[in-house]
Amino acid sequence: MDITIIGAGKLATNLGVELKEKGFHIKEVFSRTARSANRLAELLNCAKTTSFKQINKDSDLYIIALKDDAFLDALPKICNERKDAIFLHTSGSLLMSSFAPYANRFGVLYPMQTFSIDKLLSFSDIPIFIDANDEDSLNTIKSIATSISKKVYHLNDTDRKYLHIAAIFACNFSNYCYSVAQELLENRSIPFEVILPLIDETAKKVHKMSAIEAQTGPAARKDTKIIESHIQLLESNKALQSLYKEMSAQIINKLEQHNDND
């Protein structure tokens, strides 16, 4: 099977390397910038292009790993004159039906993980969520997904969107909170590393208990004096002060609902 990867960012890089290591033939990579195309093509030992018009027309599978904003504009350029191929996107939020006006066979291969270009990950334990517009395409996508991951799930567009929202709360928003903590510490000349054991232990807990059961802190204890003192300390940063208030209130409400249901 010849595979062309459209995109050369974090996900495209990790997925391309993983597929190559599992024996798949990466025929070509596309990127709008020569630097990115050259970098990934060298990693995958394949052809490269920076022009939609020059993308080969005879691959069996085209994996589109572009930013969501660029995806729809690129579709007609990628799918044109390639009606027999299977086209996949790798997004948590894009509709699979976006392919319908342009392709006969299409689907989704969404690895739910945070990726970096400089730290390549093994896909073995990364959950991959798949879908397709027909049974044959679904079987092909499933075969590819199960060759790189032990955790493959069939999920429709709506459920995948909710999954993506959950991932944003669990990963993107929590990472933003890490950046807030880092800034607060650095402003007082306290090294960020002192809080890493706390971050690690918090993540470990939810492997063994529900997140709400793992909740600790002033809001979990309804320690209003501590909460108010923190709010006063954040007086100079109204946005952060508002966020602290809202998150504390959400924790209190969530725990009250949990306790009412017990």
C-alpha positions as CSV (number, residue, x, y, z in Angstrom):
1,M,0.0,0.0,0.0
2,D,1.3,3.4,-1.0
3,I,0.6,6.2,1.4
4,T,0.9,9.9,0.9
5,I,0.8,12.2,4.0
6,I,-0.6,15.7,3.5
7,G,1.0,17.8,6.3
8,A,4.3,17.8,8.1
9,G,3.5,19.0,11.6
10,K,3.5,17.2,14.9
11,L,0.9,14.5,14.2
12,A,2.0,14.0,10.6
13,T,5.6,13.4,11.8
14,N,4.7,11.0,14.6
15,L,2.2,9.1,12.5
16,G,4.5,8.9,9.4
17,V,7.4,7.6,11.4
18,E,5.2,5.0,13.2
19,L,3.7,3.8,9.9
20,K,7.1,3.5,8.3
21,E,8.5,1.6,11.3
22,K,5.6,-0.9,11.0
23,G,6.4,-1.6,7.3
24,F,4.1,0.7,5.5
25,H,5.4,2.5,2.4
26,I,5.2,6.2,2.6
27,K,5.3,7.4,-1.0
28,E,5.3,11.1,-0.5
29,V,4.8,14.0,1.9
30,F,3.3,17.4,1.2
31,S,3.9,20.6,3.2
32,R,3.4,24.2,2.2
33,T,6.9,25.0,3.3
34,A,10.0,23.4,1.8
35,R,11.7,23.2,5.2
36,S,9.0,21.1,6.7
37,A,8.6,18.9,3.6
38,N,12.4,18.3,3.5
39,R,12.6,17.4,7.2
40,L,9.8,14.9,7.1
41,A,10.8,13.4,3.7
42,E,14.2,12.8,5.1
43,L,12.8,11.0,8.1
44,L,10.6,8.9,6.0
45,N,13.0,8.4,3.1
46,C,10.3,9.4,0.6
47,A,9.4,12.0,-2.1
48,K,8.2,15.5,-1.2
49,T,6.4,18.4,-2.6
50,T,5.2,21.8,-1.7
51,S,2.6,22.1,-4.4
52,F,-0.9,20.6,-4.4
53,K,-0.7,20.2,-8.2
54,Q,2.4,18.0,-7.9
55,I,1.0,15.6,-5.3
56,N,1.1,12.1,-6.9
57,K,-2.1,10.7,-8.1
58,D,-1.5,7.0,-7.6
59,S,-1.2,6.4,-3.9
60,D,-3.7,4.0,-2.3
61,L,-4.2,6.2,0.8
62,Y,-4.0,9.9,1.5
63,I,-3.7,10.9,5.1
64,I,-4.6,14.6,5.6
65,A,-3.0,15.9,8.8
66,L,-3.6,19.6,8.3
67,K,-4.9,22.3,10.7
68,D,-8.7,22.2,10.7
69,D,-8.9,25.7,9.2
70,A,-6.8,24.6,6.2
71,F,-8.5,21.3,5.7
72,L,-11.6,22.3,3.8
73,D,-9.8,24.6,1.4
74,A,-7.3,21.9,0.6
75,L,-9.8,19.1,0.0
76,P,-10.8,19.7,-3.6
77,K,-7.1,20.2,-4.5
78,I,-6.1,16.9,-2.8
79,C,-9.0,14.7,-3.9
80,N,-9.1,15.8,-7.5
81,E,-8.4,13.0,-10.0
82,R,-7.9,10.5,-7.2
83,K,-11.4,8.9,-7.0
84,D,-10.2,5.4,-6.3
85,A,-8.0,6.2,-3.3
86,I,-9.1,6.3,0.4
87,F,-8.8,9.7,2.1
88,L,-8.5,10.1,5.8
89,H,-8.4,13.0,8.1
90,T,-6.8,12.9,11.6
91,S,-9.0,15.5,13.4
92,G,-11.1,15.1,16.5
93,S,-13.7,17.7,15.4
94,L,-13.9,17.7,11.6
95,L,-16.9,15.9,10.0
96,M,-16.1,12.8,8.0
97,S,-18.8,13.9,5.5
98,S,-16.6,16.9,4.5
99,F,-15.0,14.4,2.0
100,A,-18.4,13.5,0.4
101,P,-18.4,16.1,-2.5
102,Y,-14.8,15.2,-3.5
103,A,-14.1,11.5,-2.8
104,N,-15.8,8.1,-3.1
105,R,-14.0,6.4,-0.2
106,F,-13.1,8.3,3.0
107,G,-12.8,8.0,6.7
108,V,-11.1,9.1,9.9
109,L,-8.0,8.0,11.8
110,Y,-7.8,10.1,15.0
111,P,-5.0,9.3,17.4
112,M,-5.9,10.9,20.7
113,Q,-2.6,12.1,22.1
114,T,-0.5,15.3,22.4
115,F,2.4,15.2,20.0
116,S,5.7,17.0,19.5
117,I,8.0,17.0,16.6
118,D,11.1,16.6,18.7
119,K,9.7,13.7,20.9
120,L,8.5,10.8,18.8
121,L,6.0,8.6,20.5
122,S,5.2,4.9,20.2
123,F,1.6,4.4,19.2
124,S,1.2,1.1,20.9
125,D,-0.9,2.4,23.8
126,I,-2.3,5.5,22.1
127,P,-6.1,5.2,21.5
128,I,-7.0,5.5,17.8
129,F,-10.6,6.3,16.8
130,I,-11.7,5.4,13.3
131,D,-14.7,5.7,11.0
132,A,-15.4,5.3,7.3
133,N,-18.2,5.8,4.8
134,D,-18.2,2.1,3.7
135,E,-17.4,-1.3,5.2
136,D,-14.4,-2.0,2.9
137,S,-12.7,1.3,3.7
138,L,-13.4,0.8,7.4
139,N,-11.8,-2.6,7.3
140,T,-8.7,-1.1,5.6
141,I,-8.5,1.7,8.1
142,K,-8.9,-0.7,11.0
143,S,-6.1,-2.9,9.6
144,I,-3.8,0.1,9.6
145,A,-4.8,1.3,13.0
146,T,-4.5,-2.1,14.7
147,S,-1.0,-2.6,13.2
148,I,0.2,0.4,15.2
149,S,-2.0,0.5,18.3
150,K,-3.6,-2.0,20.7
151,K,-6.4,0.4,21.4
152,V,-8.6,1.0,18.3
153,Y,-12.2,2.2,18.6
154,H,-15.0,2.8,16.0
155,L,-16.5,6.2,16.8
156,N,-19.0,8.4,14.8
157,D,-18.6,12.1,14.2
158,T,-20.8,13.3,17.1
159,D,-19.2,11.1,19.7
160,R,-15.7,12.0,18.4
161,K,-16.5,15.7,18.9
162,Y,-17.4,15.0,22.6
163,L,-14.2,13.0,22.9
164,H,-12.2,15.9,21.5
165,I,-13.8,18.3,24.0
166,A,-13.0,16.0,26.9
167,A,-9.4,15.8,25.6
168,I,-9.2,19.6,25.5
169,F,-10.3,19.8,29.2
170,A,-7.9,17.0,30.2
171,C,-4.9,18.1,28.2
172,N,-5.0,21.6,26.8
173,F,-6.7,23.3,29.6
174,S,-4.7,21.5,32.3
175,N,-1.5,22.4,30.5
176,Y,-2.6,26.1,30.5
177,C,-3.1,25.7,34.3
178,Y,0.5,24.4,34.5
179,S,1.7,27.6,32.6
180,V,-0.3,29.8,35.1
181,A,1.4,27.9,38.0
182,Q,4.8,28.3,36.4
183,E,4.3,32.0,36.0
184,L,3.1,32.5,39.6
185,L,6.1,30.6,40.9
186,E,8.7,32.3,38.7
187,N,7.3,35.7,39.7
188,R,8.4,34.8,43.3
189,S,11.7,33.2,42.1
190,I,10.4,29.7,43.0
191,P,11.5,27.0,40.5
192,F,8.8,25.3,38.6
193,E,10.3,21.9,39.3
194,V,9.0,22.0,42.9
195,I,5.5,21.5,41.7
196,L,6.2,18.6,39.3
197,P,5.7,15.8,41.9
198,L,2.3,17.3,42.6
199,I,1.4,17.3,39.0
200,D,2.6,13.7,38.6
201,E,0.8,12.4,41.6
202,T,-2.5,14.1,40.5
203,A,-2.3,12.4,37.1
204,K,-1.5,9.0,38.7
205,K,-4.5,9.1,41.0
206,V,-7.0,9.1,38.2
207,H,-5.7,5.8,37.0
208,K,-7.1,4.3,40.2
209,M,-10.1,6.4,41.2
210,S,-12.5,8.8,39.6
211,A,-11.4,12.3,39.0
212,I,-14.0,13.7,41.4
213,E,-12.9,11.3,44.1
214,A,-9.3,12.5,43.6
215,Q,-10.2,16.2,44.0
216,T,-8.4,17.9,46.8
217,G,-7.7,21.5,47.8
218,P,-9.5,24.5,49.4
219,A,-12.6,24.3,47.2
220,A,-12.9,20.5,47.9
221,R,-12.8,21.3,51.6
222,K,-15.0,24.4,51.2
223,D,-12.3,26.4,52.9
224,T,-13.7,29.8,52.2
225,K,-11.1,31.8,54.2
226,I,-8.3,30.3,52.1
227,I,-10.2,30.9,48.9
228,E,-10.8,34.5,49.7
229,S,-7.2,35.1,50.7
230,H,-6.1,33.7,47.4
231,I,-8.6,35.9,45.5
232,Q,-7.2,38.9,47.3
233,L,-3.6,38.0,46.3
234,L,-4.7,37.8,42.6
235,E,-6.2,41.3,42.7
236,S,-3.7,42.7,40.2
237,N,-4.7,40.1,37.6
238,K,-8.5,40.3,37.2
239,A,-8.6,37.6,34.5
240,L,-6.8,35.1,36.7
241,Q,-8.8,36.1,39.7
242,S,-12.0,35.5,37.8
243,L,-10.7,32.1,36.7
244,Y,-9.8,31.1,40.2
245,K,-13.3,32.1,41.5
246,E,-15.1,30.2,38.7
247,M,-13.0,27.1,39.0
248,S,-13.4,27.0,42.8
249,A,-17.2,27.4,42.4
250,Q,-17.3,24.6,39.8
251,I,-15.3,22.3,42.1
252,I,-17.7,23.0,45.0
253,N,-20.8,22.5,42.9
254,K,-19.4,19.3,41.3
255,L,-18.6,17.8,44.7
256,E,-22.0,18.7,46.1
257,Q,-23.7,16.9,43.1
258,H,-21.4,13.9,43.6
259,N,-22.2,13.7,47.3
260,D,-25.9,14.1,46.7
261,N,-25.8,11.1,44.3
262,D,-24.0,8.9,46.8
